[in-house]
Amino acid sequence: MTTAANIHERYMREALKEAQLAFGLDEVPVGAVVVCGDRIISRAHNLTERLIDPTAHAEMQAITAATNFIGGKVLNECTLYVTLEPCPMCAGALFWSQIGRIVYGASDPKRGYSTVSDRLLHPKTEVVSGVLASECSALMVEFFNKKR
């Protein structure tokens, strides 16, 4: 029997694959996928170092690819799976895309959108947190321990 939890874990594992790619590029290991109609329509990971662009977060890359795929700027029928709680900048972009659901792994108590306000997201956006949180968090810890 397939449950929502199984589905969330399946797609979060895909986001974790993207985070691993970022890790391999010496980028902060955040990965994201956008799912629409049980199909991944975009995959992305952080590229801020490679692109020399502070806005090149995994979520921003995933939003752009998803809107290009569907040919419109509204993602209300889609779900973003991301390994780390989105920052306020990404939450703002997700607001404007009217994303239907955000599923994230690890919380970000220092830079996550919830440190500012839950109202940064569109009022109709559903949020699911903590999916594979320990795996998502472990990758971040490993990355930053390697930097020290």
Residue pairs with C-beta under 8 A, 6 or more apart in sequence:
5 131
8 81
8 103
8 128
8 131
9 131
9 132
11 33
11 35
11 40
11 79
11 81
11 103
12 81
12 83
12 103
12 105
12 131
12 132
12 136
13 132
14 31
14 33
14 40
14 43
14 81
15 31
15 32
15 33
15 81
15 82
15 83
15 105
16 31
16 83
16 105
16 132
16 135
16 136
16 139
17 31
18 31
18 32
18 33
18 43
18 44
18 45
18 58
18 83
19 29
19 30
19 31
19 45
19 58
19 83
19 136
19 139
20 29
20 31
20 139
21 31
21 45
22 28
22 29
22 30
22 31
22 45
22 46
22 47
22 58
23 29
23 139
23 142
23 143
25 45
25 47
25 49
25 50
26 49
27 45
27 46
27 47
27 48
27 49
27 50
28 46
28 48
28 140
28 143
29 45
29 46
29 83
29 139
29 140
29 143
30 45
30 46
30 57
30 58
30 59
30 82
30 83
30 84
31 43
31 44
31 45
31 46
31 58
31 82
31 83
32 42
32 43
32 44
32 45
32 58
32 59
32 61
32 62
32 80
32 81
32 82
32 83
33 40
33 42
33 43
33 44
33 62
33 80
33 81
34 40
34 41
34 42
34 62
34 63
34 65
34 66
34 75
34 78
34 79
34 80
34 81
35 41
35 78
35 79
35 81
36 66
36 70
36 75
36 77
36 78
36 79
37 77
41 65
41 66
41 69
41 70
41 78
42 61
42 62
42 63
42 64
42 65
42 66
42 69
43 62
43 65
44 58
44 59
44 60
44 61
44 62
44 65
45 58
45 61
46 56
46 57
46 58
46 61
47 53
47 56
47 61
48 54
48 55
48 56
48 57
50 56
55 89
57 86
57 87
57 89
57 90
58 82
58 83
59 80
59 82
59 86
59 90
59 93
59 94
60 89
60 90
60 93
62 80
62 82
63 75
63 80
63 93
63 94
63 97
63 99
66 75
66 78
66 97
67 73
67 75
67 97
70 78
73 96
73 97
74 97
74 98
75 97
75 98
75 99
75 100
76 98
76 99
76 100
76 124
77 100
78 99
78 100
78 101
79 99
79 100
79 101
79 102
79 103
80 94
80 99
80 101
80 102
80 103
81 103
81 104
81 131
82 102
82 103
82 104
82 105
83 104
83 105
83 106
83 136
83 139
84 104
84 105
84 106
84 108
84 112
84 136
84 140
85 104
85 106
85 107
85 108
85 112
85 113
85 114
85 129
86 94
86 102
86 104
86 112
86 113
87 108
87 111
87 112
87 113
88 111
88 113
88 115
88 116
88 120
90 113
91 113
91 116
91 120
91 121
92 120
94 102
94 121
94 122
94 125
95 120
95 121
95 122
95 125
98 122
98 124
98 125
99 121
99 122
99 125
100 124
100 125
100 126
101 125
101 126
101 127
101 128
102 121
102 125
102 126
102 127
102 128
103 127
103 128
103 129
103 131
104 127
104 128
104 129
104 130
104 131
104 136
105 130
105 131
105 132
105 133
105 135
105 136
105 137
106 133
106 136
106 137
106 140
107 114
107 129
107 130
107 133
108 115
109 115
113 120
113 121
118 127
121 127
